[in-house]
Amino acid sequence: MLHIRSRLLASGFSDDEVRRLLRIGDLTRVRRGSYVVGPLPDEPVRRHRLAISAAVRALAGEAVVSHASAAVVHGLPLWNTPLGRVHVTRDRATGGRRGRIVHVHTAPLHPDEIV
């Protein structure tokens, strides 16, 4: 289960407590501001699902999960597929970018193509 920093703070944790939990391993960072209790899962697909959940919370609403990340969400089989970045697509002509955590693709998106 993903824990968001703002929710932890709202429930009474302080920034110092969150940092302490990270330091002792009770929490592990999925990405900035998103954590799981204990270590990350060993399985790449489970780790990627957590990364997708964390990334979607940080992205603008028009982005949709796509490419290999969509395959993970839908439980499709993957073989030798890199899962280091979350892939999303935005309905734009330009503006794609590849960051360390998220790869933003741009393409026309029709409502009937989005699940």
OpenMM code with the backbone's topology and positions (N, CA, C; nanometers):
from openmm import Vec3, app, unit

residues = "MET LEU HIS ILE ARG SER ARG LEU LEU ALA SER GLY PHE SER ASP ASP GLU VAL ARG ARG LEU LEU ARG ILE GLY ASP LEU THR ARG VAL ARG ARG GLY SER TYR VAL VAL GLY PRO LEU PRO ASP GLU PRO VAL ARG ARG HIS ARG LEU ALA ILE SER ALA ALA VAL ARG ALA LEU ALA GLY GLU ALA VAL VAL SER HIS ALA SER ALA ALA VAL VAL HIS GLY LEU PRO LEU TRP ASN THR PRO LEU GLY ARG VAL HIS VAL THR ARG ASP ARG ALA THR GLY GLY ARG ARG GLY ARG ILE VAL HIS VAL HIS THR ALA PRO LEU HIS PRO ASP GLU ILE VAL".split()
positions = [
    Vec3(0.0842, -0.1178, 0.0000),
    Vec3(0.0000, 0.0000, 0.0000),
    Vec3(0.0889, 0.1243, 0.0000),
    Vec3(0.0518, 0.2208, -0.0784),
    Vec3(0.1281, 0.3435, -0.0922),
    Vec3(0.0863, 0.4446, 0.0147),
    Vec3(0.1851, 0.5060, 0.0786),
    Vec3(0.1608, 0.6100, 0.1778),
    Vec3(0.2161, 0.7411, 0.1233),
    Vec3(0.1341, 0.8434, 0.1239),
    Vec3(0.1694, 0.9740, 0.0702),
    Vec3(0.2105, 1.0652, 0.1856),
    Vec3(0.3180, 1.1392, 0.1653),
    Vec3(0.3723, 1.2260, 0.2694),
    Vec3(0.2666, 1.3178, 0.3296),
    Vec3(0.1874, 1.3824, 0.2455),
    Vec3(0.0874, 1.4766, 0.2979),
    Vec3(-0.0127, 1.4061, 0.3888),
    Vec3(-0.0479, 1.2832, 0.3566),
    Vec3(-0.1419, 1.2089, 0.4422),
    Vec3(-0.0759, 1.1671, 0.5732),
    Vec3(0.0531, 1.1297, 0.5655),
    Vec3(0.1248, 1.0953, 0.6884),
    Vec3(0.1307, 1.2161, 0.7816),
    Vec3(0.1609, 1.3327, 0.7256),
    Vec3(0.1674, 1.4539, 0.8068),
    Vec3(0.0302, 1.4887, 0.8634),
    Vec3(-0.0750, 1.4730, 0.7824),
    Vec3(-0.2109, 1.5032, 0.8282),
    Vec3(-0.2557, 1.4081, 0.9390),
    Vec3(-0.2011, 1.2866, 0.9386),
    Vec3(-0.2407, 1.1901, 1.0407),
    Vec3(-0.1562, 1.2016, 1.1675),
    Vec3(-0.0657, 1.3016, 1.1726),
    Vec3(0.0053, 1.3266, 1.2967),
    Vec3(0.1550, 1.3008, 1.2942),
    Vec3(0.2077, 1.2427, 1.1877),
    Vec3(0.3524, 1.2231, 1.1783),
    Vec3(0.4195, 1.3575, 1.1484),
    Vec3(0.5392, 1.3749, 1.2000),
    Vec3(0.6167, 1.4941, 1.1668),
    Vec3(0.7170, 1.4580, 1.0571),
    Vec3(0.7753, 1.5592, 0.9951),
    Vec3(0.8793, 1.5344, 0.8950),
    Vec3(0.9954, 1.4570, 0.9564),
    Vec3(1.0311, 1.4908, 1.0806),
    Vec3(1.1400, 1.4195, 1.1483),
    Vec3(1.1064, 1.2718, 1.1675),
    Vec3(0.9812, 1.2425, 1.2028),
    Vec3(0.9408, 1.1023, 1.2200),
    Vec3(0.9452, 1.0274, 1.0873),
    Vec3(0.8995, 1.0912, 0.9808),
    Vec3(0.9042, 1.0263, 0.8487),
    Vec3(1.0494, 0.9981, 0.8114),
    Vec3(1.1381, 1.0949, 0.8312),
    Vec3(1.2805, 1.0736, 0.8005),
    Vec3(1.3387, 0.9606, 0.8854),
    Vec3(1.3001, 0.9545, 1.0129),
    Vec3(1.3494, 0.8474, 1.1002),
    Vec3(1.3006, 0.7116, 1.0522),
    Vec3(1.1728, 0.7026, 1.0143),
    Vec3(1.1185, 0.5760, 0.9636),
    Vec3(1.1889, 0.5336, 0.8350),
    Vec3(1.2234, 0.6289, 0.7506),
    Vec3(1.2999, 0.5983, 0.6299),
    Vec3(1.4395, 0.5483, 0.6665),
    Vec3(1.5032, 0.6152, 0.7590),
    Vec3(1.6405, 0.5804, 0.7976),
    Vec3(1.6482, 0.4399, 0.8573),
    Vec3(1.5500, 0.4017, 0.9389),
    Vec3(1.5561, 0.2693, 1.0036),
    Vec3(1.4931, 0.1597, 0.9178),
    Vec3(1.4363, 0.1971, 0.8026),
    Vec3(1.3827, 0.0967, 0.7110),
    Vec3(1.2377, 0.0594, 0.7322),
    Vec3(1.1689, 0.1276, 0.8245),
    Vec3(1.0262, 0.0991, 0.8419),
    Vec3(0.9447, 0.1519, 0.7240),
    Vec3(0.9952, 0.2568, 0.6594),
    Vec3(0.9374, 0.3094, 0.5350),
    Vec3(1.0456, 0.3054, 0.4278),
    Vec3(1.0037, 0.2860, 0.3039),
    Vec3(1.0944, 0.2922, 0.1893),
    Vec3(1.0337, 0.3855, 0.0867),
    Vec3(1.1158, 0.4731, 0.0304),
    Vec3(1.0698, 0.5709, -0.0682),
    Vec3(1.0474, 0.5021, -0.2025),
    Vec3(0.9285, 0.5205, -0.2580),
    Vec3(0.8982, 0.4759, -0.3942),
    Vec3(0.9412, 0.5860, -0.4898),
    Vec3(0.9065, 0.7072, -0.4569),
    Vec3(0.9512, 0.8293, -0.5224),
    Vec3(0.9284, 0.9405, -0.4227),
    Vec3(0.9737, 1.0581, -0.4534),
    Vec3(0.9619, 1.1688, -0.3585),
    Vec3(0.8161, 1.1857, -0.3129),
    Vec3(0.7960, 1.1775, -0.1823),
    Vec3(0.6635, 1.1974, -0.1253),
    Vec3(0.5742, 1.0750, -0.1228),
    Vec3(0.6236, 0.9609, -0.1713),
    Vec3(0.5448, 0.8366, -0.1722),
    Vec3(0.6290, 0.7237, -0.1135),
    Vec3(0.5680, 0.6504, -0.0201),
    Vec3(0.6426, 0.5499, 0.0542),
    Vec3(0.5611, 0.4213, 0.0692),
    Vec3(0.6325, 0.3125, 0.0987),
    Vec3(0.5690, 0.1868, 0.1384),
    Vec3(0.6253, 0.1478, 0.2736),
    Vec3(0.5478, 0.0704, 0.3483),
    Vec3(0.5955, 0.0173, 0.4749),
    Vec3(0.6899, -0.0977, 0.4438),
    Vec3(0.8073, -0.0953, 0.5051),
    Vec3(0.9067, -0.2001, 0.4826),
    Vec3(0.9787, -0.1812, 0.3502),
    Vec3(1.0443, -0.2874, 0.3038),
    Vec3(1.1209, -0.2769, 0.1788),
    Vec3(1.0305, -0.2829, 0.0563),
    Vec3(1.0857, -0.2423, -0.0566),
    Vec3(1.0142, -0.2571, -0.1838),
    Vec3(1.0019, -0.4048, -0.2163),
    Vec3(0.8979, -0.4442, -0.2888),
    Vec3(0.8852, -0.5849, -0.3279),
    Vec3(1.0029, -0.6272, -0.4163),
    Vec3(1.0365, -0.7538, -0.4114),
    Vec3(1.1446, -0.8077, -0.4948),
    Vec3(1.1042, -0.8159, -0.6412),
    Vec3(0.9770, -0.8438, -0.6671),
    Vec3(0.9306, -0.8648, -0.8037),
    Vec3(0.9228, -0.7314, -0.8790),
    Vec3(0.9891, -0.7236, -0.9956),
    Vec3(0.9882, -0.5992, -1.0731),
    Vec3(0.8484, -0.5486, -1.1079),
    Vec3(0.7563, -0.6378, -1.1392),
    Vec3(0.6214, -0.5948, -1.1774),
    Vec3(0.5501, -0.5318, -1.0583),
    Vec3(0.5644, -0.5885, -0.9403),
    Vec3(0.5022, -0.5298, -0.8204),
    Vec3(0.5638, -0.3941, -0.7878),
    Vec3(0.6972, -0.3836, -0.8012),
    Vec3(0.7633, -0.2540, -0.7791),
    Vec3(0.7139, -0.1511, -0.8799),
    Vec3(0.6955, -0.1955, -1.0057),
    Vec3(0.6497, -0.1019, -1.1090),
    Vec3(0.5067, -0.0561, -1.0819),
    Vec3(0.4219, -0.1452, -1.0323),
    Vec3(0.2850, -0.1045, -0.9968),
    Vec3(0.2876, 0.0069, -0.8917),
    Vec3(0.3750, -0.0056, -0.7938),
    Vec3(0.3881, 0.0998, -0.6928),
    Vec3(0.4378, 0.2291, -0.7562),
    Vec3(0.5351, 0.2185, -0.8459),
    Vec3(0.5876, 0.3374, -0.9140),
    Vec3(0.4792, 0.4040, -0.9974),
    Vec3(0.3933, 0.3242, -1.0609),
    Vec3(0.2826, 0.3796, -1.1396),
    Vec3(0.1882, 0.4567, -1.0479),
    Vec3(0.1491, 0.3959, -0.9370),
    Vec3(0.0579, 0.4627, -0.8435),
    Vec3(0.1165, 0.5940, -0.7935),
    Vec3(0.2438, 0.5928, -0.7605),
    Vec3(0.3089, 0.7146, -0.7109),
    Vec3(0.3177, 0.8203, -0.8207),
    Vec3(0.3498, 0.7797, -0.9422),
    Vec3(0.3642, 0.8753, -1.0529),
    Vec3(0.2302, 0.9366, -1.0904),
    Vec3(0.1263, 0.8564, -1.0946),
    Vec3(-0.0059, 0.9055, -1.1345),
    Vec3(-0.0532, 1.0139, -1.0372),
    Vec3(-0.0231, 1.0002, -0.9110),
    Vec3(-0.0620, 1.1008, -0.8113),
    Vec3(0.0075, 1.2342, -0.8375),
    Vec3(0.1262, 1.2297, -0.8966),
    Vec3(0.2054, 1.3511, -0.9175),
    Vec3(0.1842, 1.4140, -1.0550),
    Vec3(0.1167, 1.3433, -1.1456),
    Vec3(0.1002, 1.3922, -1.2827),
    Vec3(-0.0297, 1.4691, -1.3007),
    Vec3(-0.0316, 1.5496, -1.4049),
    Vec3(-0.1541, 1.6210, -1.4426),
    Vec3(-0.2608, 1.5197, -1.4825),
    Vec3(-0.3858, 1.5594, -1.4674),
    Vec3(-0.4985, 1.4692, -1.4899),
    Vec3(-0.5126, 1.4148, -1.6297),
    Vec3(-0.4610, 1.4828, -1.7313),
    Vec3(-0.4820, 1.4354, -1.8681),
    Vec3(-0.3870, 1.3237, -1.9088),
    Vec3(-0.2865, 1.2948, -1.8286),
    Vec3(-0.1926, 1.1875, -1.8620),
    Vec3(-0.2575, 1.0515, -1.8361),
    Vec3(-0.2356, 0.9577, -1.9283),
    Vec3(-0.2850, 0.8215, -1.9101),
    Vec3(-0.1663, 0.7260, -1.9099),
    Vec3(-0.1742, 0.6239, -1.8289),
    Vec3(-0.0693, 0.5232, -1.8226),
    Vec3(-0.0665, 0.4506, -1.9569),
    Vec3(0.0530, 0.4293, -2.0113),
    Vec3(0.0625, 0.3710, -2.1455),
    Vec3(0.1840, 0.2785, -2.1567),
    Vec3(0.1972, 0.2204, -2.2737),
    Vec3(0.3102, 0.1359, -2.3104),
    Vec3(0.3277, 0.0210, -2.2104),
    Vec3(0.4499, -0.0072, -2.1701),
    Vec3(0.4752, -0.1201, -2.0804),
    Vec3(0.4045, -0.1021, -1.9462),
    Vec3(0.3924, 0.0236, -1.9018),
    Vec3(0.3240, 0.0482, -1.7741),
    Vec3(0.1767, 0.0088, -1.7835),
    Vec3(0.1139, 0.0367, -1.8972),
    Vec3(-0.0260, -0.0057, -1.9154),
    Vec3(-0.0359, -0.1577, -1.9169),
    Vec3(0.0620, -0.2236, -1.9756),
    Vec3(0.0625, -0.3707, -1.9753),
    Vec3(0.0679, -0.4231, -1.8319),
    Vec3(0.1470, -0.3584, -1.7472),
    Vec3(0.1548, -0.3986, -1.6067),
    Vec3(0.0195, -0.3778, -1.5388),
    Vec3(-0.0420, -0.2620, -1.5602),
    Vec3(-0.1715, -0.2320, -1.4986),
    Vec3(-0.2757, -0.3359, -1.5385),
    Vec3(-0.2729, -0.3781, -1.6647),
    Vec3(-0.3727, -0.4734, -1.7148),
    Vec3(-0.3326, -0.6192, -1.6942),
    Vec3(-0.2189, -0.6428, -1.6310),
    Vec3(-0.1764, -0.7801, -1.6020),
    Vec3(-0.1330, -0.8583, -1.7242),
    Vec3(-0.0902, -0.7890, -1.8285),
    Vec3(-0.0445, -0.8571, -1.9492),
    Vec3(0.0963, -0.9114, -1.9289),
    Vec3(0.1299, -1.0184, -1.9985),
    Vec3(0.2647, -1.0744, -1.9822),
    Vec3(0.3711, -0.9827, -2.0434),
    Vec3(0.4833, -0.9756, -1.9760),
    Vec3(0.5985, -0.8986, -2.0236),
    Vec3(0.7188, -0.9923, -2.0250),
    Vec3(0.8033, -0.9745, -2.1229),
    Vec3(0.9255, -1.0518, -2.1221),
    Vec3(1.0407, -0.9603, -2.1582),
    Vec3(1.1374, -0.9581, -2.0669),
    Vec3(1.2568, -0.8741, -2.0810),
    Vec3(1.2233, -0.7288, -2.1121),
    Vec3(1.1188, -0.6787, -2.0513),
    Vec3(1.0773, -0.5405, -2.0722),
    Vec3(1.1325, -0.4546, -1.9593),
    Vec3(1.2086, -0.3498, -1.9920),
    Vec3(1.2592, -0.2627, -1.8858),
    Vec3(1.1441, -0.1922, -1.8139),
    Vec3(1.1500, -0.1924, -1.6819),
    Vec3(1.0451, -0.1295, -1.6016),
    Vec3(1.1020, -0.0207, -1.5118),
    Vec3(1.2075, 0.0443, -1.5579),
    Vec3(1.2709, 0.1479, -1.4783),
    Vec3(1.1979, 0.2803, -1.4782),
    Vec3(1.1153, 0.3052, -1.5803),
    Vec3(1.0398, 0.4307, -1.5892),
    Vec3(0.8917, 0.3997, -1.6065),
    Vec3(0.8096, 0.4875, -1.5514),
    Vec3(0.6657, 0.4803, -1.5729),
    Vec3(0.6370, 0.5518, -1.7053),
    Vec3(0.5604, 0.4875, -1.7929),
    Vec3(0.5257, 0.5465, -1.9226),
    Vec3(0.3833, 0.5992, -1.9181),
    Vec3(0.3688, 0.7244, -1.9597),
    Vec3(0.2367, 0.7853, -1.9713),
    Vec3(0.2288, 0.8556, -2.1064),
    Vec3(0.1066, 0.8786, -2.1526),
    Vec3(0.0845, 0.9518, -2.2771),
    Vec3(-0.0102, 1.0668, -2.2482),
    Vec3(0.0195, 1.1800, -2.3113),
    Vec3(-0.0668, 1.2972, -2.3041),
    Vec3(-0.1169, 1.3286, -2.4434),
    Vec3(-0.2402, 1.3745, -2.4513),
    Vec3(-0.3028, 1.4095, -2.5795),
    Vec3(-0.2502, 1.5454, -2.6242),
    Vec3(-0.1322, 1.5450, -2.6820),
    Vec3(-0.0667, 1.6661, -2.7305),
    Vec3(0.0143, 1.6321, -2.8546),
    Vec3(0.0468, 1.7347, -2.9303),
    Vec3(0.1304, 1.7140, -3.0490),
    Vec3(0.2788, 1.7136, -3.0135),
    Vec3(0.3174, 1.7897, -2.9115),
    Vec3(0.4574, 1.7979, -2.8713),
    Vec3(0.4650, 1.8005, -2.7203),
    Vec3(0.5859, 1.7986, -2.6699),
    Vec3(0.6051, 1.8112, -2.5257),
    Vec3(0.6407, 1.6833, -2.4556),
    Vec3(0.6730, 1.5793, -2.5304),
    Vec3(0.7165, 1.4560, -2.4663),
    Vec3(0.8513, 1.4767, -2.3998),
    Vec3(0.8775, 1.3964, -2.3000),
    Vec3(1.0066, 1.4042, -2.2318),
    Vec3(1.0345, 1.2715, -2.1625),
    Vec3(1.1607, 1.2467, -2.1439),
    Vec3(1.2004, 1.1245, -2.0743),
    Vec3(1.2829, 1.1639, -1.9541),
    Vec3(1.2248, 1.1494, -1.8378),
    Vec3(1.2937, 1.1795, -1.7133),
    Vec3(1.3455, 1.0519, -1.6497),
    Vec3(1.4036, 1.0664, -1.5341),
    Vec3(1.4587, 0.9516, -1.4627),
    Vec3(1.3491, 0.8569, -1.4144),
    Vec3(1.2308, 0.9140, -1.3840),
    Vec3(1.1232, 0.8337, -1.3256),
    Vec3(1.0083, 0.8111, -1.4237),
    Vec3(0.9764, 0.9133, -1.5027),
    Vec3(0.8594, 0.9071, -1.5913),
    Vec3(0.9004, 0.9409, -1.7348),
    Vec3(0.8487, 0.8622, -1.8284),
    Vec3(0.8647, 0.8902, -1.9710),
    Vec3(0.7281, 0.9362, -2.0220),
    Vec3(0.7216, 1.0639, -2.0617),
    Vec3(0.5966, 1.1200, -2.1115),
    Vec3(0.5979, 1.1149, -2.2635),
    Vec3(0.5027, 1.0413, -2.3197),
    Vec3(0.4846, 1.0338, -2.4643),
    Vec3(0.3726, 1.1301, -2.5014),
    Vec3(0.3723, 1.1752, -2.6253),
    Vec3(0.2624, 1.2588, -2.6732),
    Vec3(0.2044, 1.1939, -2.7981),
    Vec3(0.0737, 1.1938, -2.8052),
    Vec3(0.0035, 1.1347, -2.9197),
    Vec3(-0.1431, 1.1728, -2.9101),
    Vec3(-0.2116, 1.1746, -3.0243),
    Vec3(-0.3566, 1.1970, -3.0176),
    Vec3(-0.4222, 1.0827, -2.9401),
    Vec3(-0.5082, 1.1157, -2.8482),
    Vec3(-0.5809, 1.0150, -2.7706),
    Vec3(-0.7305, 1.0368, -2.7920),
    Vec3(-0.7975, 0.9317, -2.8325),
    Vec3(-0.9421, 0.9369, -2.8489),
    Vec3(-1.0058, 0.8718, -2.7269),
    Vec3(-1.1170, 0.9230, -2.6803),
    Vec3(-1.1804, 0.8679, -2.5591),
    Vec3(-1.2020, 0.7170, -2.5638),
    Vec3(-1.2324, 0.6624, -2.6807),
    Vec3(-1.2564, 0.5177, -2.6885),
    Vec3(-1.1274, 0.4364, -2.6800),
    Vec3(-1.0118, 0.5018, -2.6777),
    Vec3(-0.8839, 0.4341, -2.6642),
    Vec3(-0.8362, 0.4278, -2.5185),
    Vec3(-0.9073, 0.4954, -2.4315),
    Vec3(-0.8655, 0.5055, -2.2922),
    Vec3(-0.9546, 0.4167, -2.2061),
    Vec3(-0.8906, 0.3326, -2.1278),
    Vec3(-0.9633, 0.2407, -2.0389),
    Vec3(-0.9510, 0.2911, -1.8975),
] * unit.nanometer
topology = app.Topology()
chain = topology.addChain("A")
for resn in residues:
    res = topology.addResidue(resn, chain)
    for name in ("N", "CA", "C"):
        topology.addAtom(name, app.Element.getBySymbol(name[0]), res)
